[in-house]
Amino acid sequence: MESSFRIAESHIGGDVVAELNAASEVDAARMLSHCLDVPRWIEEVLQHRPFTDAQSLRRTIAHAAAPLTEDEIRRALAVHPRIGERPGGEDVAARHASAEQSGVDISGEGIEQRLRAGNLAYENRFGQVFLIRAAGRNAEEVLRALGDRLGNDRQTEAAVVEHELREIAAVRATGSLEP
C-alpha cells in the first residue's frame, strides 16, 4: 500500500503513469482521490487506463465527468484550505496544500492582510473558499486573480473553479505544471 500513496504524496521519481496503470483498481482510485475527491470523476479516469503518457492522463483529468455538479465541487472544495493559510495536520491533503502554496509568500508587506480580506470578500460573495492552482504562482498573481474573479457572476465563477480543480488534480497526478 505504501507505493500506492507515493504518487499522490510526492510525485518524486518513478513513472507516474506506469504506476497508475499498474495499480489495482482500489489503489488507483485511492491515488486519484488525493488529486480530486469526486467519485464519478475517479471512475471515469479509471475507465481510460492504461494511459500512454502524462499528456493522455492530463487530457483525461481535464475532461472526465464534465461538468462537475455543484455537490461534487463542494465536496472537492472541502479539503482545500484558504489560500495563504497553511493547513494543519499531516494527511495527504495537508501535504499537497502546503507544497502547492509554498510559492505564495505571504510575508511581503500587506500580502497576508490583502489575502485575508480577499478570501473573506470572496467567501461572502460566493459562499465557498477561493480556490486557485497556487503551484507555480506567486502571491501577487494569486491576489490579481482573486481581485479579477470577485467580478465574476456565479455561473462564470463556477466554471473557473471547476477548471482550477482540474488543474490542481493534474498537477497532483503528474507532479508537473507542464500540459
C-alpha positions as CSV (number, residue, x, y, z in Angstrom):
1,M,0.0,0.0,0.0
2,E,2.9,2.4,0.6
3,S,3.7,2.6,-3.1
4,S,0.1,3.4,-3.9
5,F,0.5,6.6,-1.9
6,R,3.9,7.6,-3.3
7,I,2.4,9.1,-6.4
8,A,-0.2,11.2,-4.7
9,E,2.1,12.3,-1.9
10,S,5.4,13.1,-3.5
11,H,5.5,13.0,-7.3
12,I,9.2,12.4,-6.9
13,G,10.9,9.8,-9.1
14,G,9.4,6.9,-11.0
15,D,7.0,6.9,-13.8
16,V,3.7,8.2,-12.5
17,V,1.7,6.9,-15.5
18,A,3.2,3.4,-15.3
19,E,2.5,3.3,-11.5
20,L,-1.1,4.4,-12.0
21,N,-1.6,1.9,-14.9
22,A,-0.1,-0.9,-12.8
23,A,-2.0,-0.2,-9.6
24,S,-5.0,-2.2,-8.6
25,E,-8.4,-0.5,-9.2
26,V,-8.7,0.2,-5.4
27,D,-5.1,1.6,-5.2
28,A,-5.5,3.7,-8.3
29,A,-8.8,5.1,-7.1
30,R,-7.1,6.0,-3.8
31,M,-4.3,7.7,-5.7
32,L,-6.8,9.7,-7.8
33,S,-8.9,10.6,-4.7
34,H,-5.9,12.6,-3.4
35,C,-6.0,14.6,-6.7
36,L,-9.7,15.3,-6.9
37,D,-12.0,13.5,-4.4
38,V,-15.0,13.2,-6.7
39,P,-16.1,9.5,-7.1
40,R,-17.7,10.0,-10.5
41,W,-14.6,11.7,-11.8
42,I,-12.3,8.9,-10.4
43,E,-14.4,6.2,-12.0
44,E,-14.3,7.9,-15.4
45,V,-10.5,8.5,-15.2
46,L,-10.0,4.8,-14.3
47,Q,-12.1,3.8,-17.3
48,H,-9.4,5.4,-19.5
49,R,-6.5,3.3,-18.2
50,P,-4.0,2.4,-19.4
51,F,-2.6,5.9,-20.1
52,T,0.1,6.1,-22.8
53,D,1.8,9.1,-21.2
54,A,1.4,12.0,-18.9
55,Q,-0.3,14.1,-21.6
56,S,-3.0,11.5,-22.1
57,L,-3.6,11.3,-18.3
58,R,-3.8,15.1,-18.2
59,R,-6.3,15.2,-21.0
60,T,-8.5,12.6,-19.2
61,I,-8.2,14.6,-16.0
62,A,-9.4,17.7,-17.8
63,H,-12.4,16.1,-19.4
64,A,-13.6,13.3,-17.1
65,A,-17.0,13.7,-15.6
66,A,-17.5,17.1,-17.2
67,P,-19.2,19.1,-15.9
68,L,-18.8,18.5,-12.2
69,T,-22.0,19.1,-10.3
70,E,-22.4,21.7,-7.6
71,D,-22.3,18.9,-4.9
72,E,-19.1,17.4,-6.4
73,I,-17.5,20.9,-6.4
74,R,-18.5,21.4,-2.8
75,R,-17.1,18.0,-1.9
76,A,-13.8,18.8,-3.6
77,L,-13.5,22.2,-2.1
78,A,-14.0,20.8,1.4
79,V,-10.4,19.6,1.6
80,H,-8.8,22.9,0.3
81,P,-7.6,25.4,2.9
82,R,-7.9,29.2,2.2
83,I,-5.1,30.4,0.0
84,G,-2.4,31.9,2.2
85,E,-3.3,29.8,5.2
86,R,-1.1,26.8,5.8
87,P,-3.2,23.7,6.6
88,G,-2.7,21.8,9.8
89,G,-2.2,18.1,10.0
90,E,-0.1,15.5,8.3
91,D,-2.6,13.9,5.9
92,V,-2.1,13.8,2.2
93,A,-4.4,16.7,1.5
94,A,-2.5,18.9,4.0
95,R,0.9,18.0,2.5
96,H,-0.4,18.7,-1.0
97,A,-1.8,22.1,0.0
98,S,1.4,23.0,1.8
99,A,3.5,22.1,-1.2
100,E,1.2,23.9,-3.7
101,Q,1.1,27.1,-1.7
102,S,4.9,27.1,-0.9
103,G,5.5,29.7,-3.7
104,V,2.8,32.0,-2.3
105,D,5.0,34.0,0.1
106,I,2.7,35.9,2.4
107,S,5.5,37.6,4.3
108,G,5.6,40.7,2.0
109,E,4.2,44.0,3.1
110,G,0.4,43.8,3.3
111,I,0.2,40.4,1.5
112,E,-1.3,38.5,4.4
113,Q,-3.9,41.2,5.1
114,R,-4.8,41.5,1.4
115,L,-5.2,37.7,1.1
116,R,-7.3,37.6,4.3
117,A,-9.6,40.4,3.1
118,G,-9.8,39.0,-0.4
119,N,-10.7,35.5,0.9
120,L,-13.4,37.0,3.1
121,A,-14.8,39.1,0.3
122,Y,-14.8,36.0,-2.0
123,E,-16.5,33.8,0.6
124,N,-19.1,36.4,1.3
125,R,-19.8,36.8,-2.5
126,F,-19.7,33.1,-3.5
127,G,-20.3,31.1,-0.3
128,Q,-17.2,29.0,-0.7
129,V,-13.4,29.1,-0.3
130,F,-11.4,30.9,-3.0
131,L,-9.7,28.1,-5.0
132,I,-6.8,28.6,-7.4
133,R,-4.0,26.4,-8.6
134,A,-1.3,28.0,-6.4
135,A,1.5,25.8,-7.7
136,G,3.7,27.9,-10.0
137,R,2.1,31.2,-8.9
138,N,3.3,33.9,-6.6
139,A,1.3,35.9,-4.1
140,E,0.8,38.9,-6.5
141,E,-0.5,36.6,-9.2
142,V,-2.9,35.0,-6.7
143,L,-4.1,38.4,-5.5
144,R,-4.6,39.7,-9.0
145,A,-6.7,36.6,-9.9
146,L,-8.7,36.9,-6.7
147,G,-9.5,40.5,-7.5
148,D,-10.5,39.7,-11.0
149,R,-12.6,36.7,-10.0
150,L,-14.6,38.8,-7.5
151,G,-16.1,40.5,-10.5
152,N,-17.4,37.2,-12.0
153,D,-21.0,36.2,-11.9
154,R,-21.9,32.9,-10.2
155,Q,-22.0,30.9,-13.4
156,T,-18.7,32.2,-14.7
157,E,-17.0,31.6,-11.3
158,A,-18.4,28.1,-11.1
159,A,-16.7,27.3,-14.5
160,V,-13.4,28.9,-13.3
161,V,-13.5,26.9,-10.0
162,E,-14.1,23.6,-11.9
163,H,-11.1,24.5,-14.2
164,E,-8.9,25.2,-11.2
165,L,-9.9,21.9,-9.5
166,R,-8.9,20.0,-12.7
167,E,-5.6,21.9,-12.9
168,I,-4.8,21.1,-9.3
169,A,-5.7,17.4,-10.0
170,A,-3.4,17.3,-13.0
171,V,-0.5,18.8,-11.0
172,R,-1.1,16.4,-8.2
173,A,-1.4,13.4,-10.5
174,T,1.6,14.2,-12.7
175,G,3.7,16.3,-10.4
176,S,4.1,18.8,-13.2
177,L,2.7,22.1,-14.4
178,E,3.5,21.1,-18.0
179,P,0.5,20.5,-20.2
